[in-house]
Amino acid sequence: MRNVDAVDARLLLALDADPQATTVALADRLGLARNTVQSRLKRLEESGHLKEPSRRVDPAALGYPLLALITLSISQRVGRPTREGILRIPEVVELLVTTGDADLLARVVARDTTDLHRITDRLLEVPGVVRSNTAIVLMELQPLSVRPLLQRHTGP
């Protein structure tokens, strides 16, 4: 997998600033050939460096305003099937393998605390889940953003 270079970073910054921009508009803005922009965008998508647009959707707009971070301890003997079972729960919008006291960190969205309780129960029903610990997010101070890293990566 090839790393993002300075031109890719400039392209990603331009796309971040204007997600609806056409290939021609991006090429004009960056002073690149249309074919260059098109091939780089395709490569970034195919390599997984450019994530799917659904990551930009606010779950609150879908009726899921509550965000919780749930750490999960799992039985190591059934790791893969347990992870797959957790990922079948639609409200689990992100799942990370971690170090420390827990094995996984799940970003979970819910309609309210009653709904969160239902989701937590579903998580605990997944074979291999041993224990959970839930923290409800009160306020998001800084949403996920790699913009500062992209800016640094474009060079002087």
Solvent accessible surface area in square Angstrom, and as a share of the most:
residue,aa,sasa,rsa
1,M,182,0.81
2,R,115,0.42
3,N,121,0.62
4,V,32,0.18
5,D,44,0.23
6,A,43,0.33
7,V,41,0.24
8,D,0,0.00
9,A,0,0.00
10,R,87,0.32
11,L,0,0.00
12,L,20,0.10
13,L,27,0.13
14,A,9,0.07
15,L,33,0.17
16,D,80,0.42
17,A,69,0.53
18,D,49,0.25
19,P,53,0.33
20,Q,148,0.66
21,A,17,0.13
22,T,84,0.49
23,T,35,0.20
24,V,83,0.47
25,A,36,0.28
26,L,1,0.01
27,A,5,0.04
28,D,111,0.57
29,R,127,0.46
30,L,23,0.11
31,G,67,0.64
32,L,44,0.22
33,A,62,0.48
34,R,112,0.41
35,N,97,0.50
36,T,47,0.27
37,V,0,0.00
38,Q,90,0.40
39,S,66,0.43
40,R,47,0.17
41,L,25,0.13
42,K,121,0.51
43,R,66,0.24
44,L,0,0.00
45,E,102,0.46
46,E,127,0.57
47,S,32,0.20
48,G,32,0.31
49,H,53,0.24
50,L,43,0.21
51,K,112,0.48
52,E,99,0.44
53,P,104,0.66
54,S,73,0.47
55,R,120,0.44
56,R,159,0.58
57,V,77,0.44
58,D,86,0.45
59,P,42,0.26
60,A,46,0.36
61,A,84,0.65
62,L,117,0.58
63,G,29,0.28
64,Y,47,0.18
65,P,93,0.58
66,L,30,0.15
67,L,31,0.16
68,A,0,0.00
69,L,58,0.29
70,I,0,0.00
71,T,48,0.28
72,L,0,0.00
73,S,14,0.09
74,I,13,0.07
75,S,31,0.20
76,Q,130,0.58
77,R,225,0.82
78,V,57,0.33
79,G,11,0.11
80,R,165,0.60
81,P,81,0.51
82,T,0,0.00
83,R,80,0.29
84,E,84,0.38
85,G,10,0.09
86,I,0,0.00
87,L,102,0.51
88,R,172,0.63
89,I,3,0.01
90,P,102,0.64
91,E,15,0.07
92,V,12,0.07
93,V,75,0.43
94,E,59,0.27
95,L,36,0.18
96,L,80,0.40
97,V,112,0.65
98,T,50,0.29
99,T,136,0.79
100,G,70,0.67
101,D,149,0.77
102,A,15,0.12
103,D,38,0.20
104,L,2,0.01
105,L,45,0.23
106,A,0,0.00
107,R,84,0.31
108,V,0,0.00
109,V,9,0.05
110,A,0,0.00
111,R,128,0.47
112,D,73,0.38
113,T,84,0.49
114,T,107,0.62
115,D,17,0.09
116,L,10,0.05
117,H,117,0.52
118,R,99,0.36
119,I,0,0.00
120,T,22,0.13
121,D,58,0.30
122,R,92,0.33
123,L,0,0.00
124,L,78,0.39
125,E,132,0.59
126,V,15,0.08
127,P,111,0.70
128,G,19,0.18
129,V,17,0.10
130,V,91,0.52
131,R,143,0.52
132,S,31,0.20
133,N,103,0.53
134,T,53,0.31
135,A,57,0.44
136,I,76,0.39
137,V,44,0.25
138,L,173,0.86
139,M,143,0.64
140,E,99,0.45
141,L,155,0.77
142,Q,131,0.58
143,P,72,0.45
144,L,145,0.72
145,S,56,0.36
146,V,80,0.46
147,R,79,0.29
148,P,86,0.54
149,L,106,0.53
150,L,24,0.12
151,Q,93,0.42
152,R,193,0.70
153,H,89,0.40
154,T,33,0.19
155,G,40,0.38
156,P,191,1.20
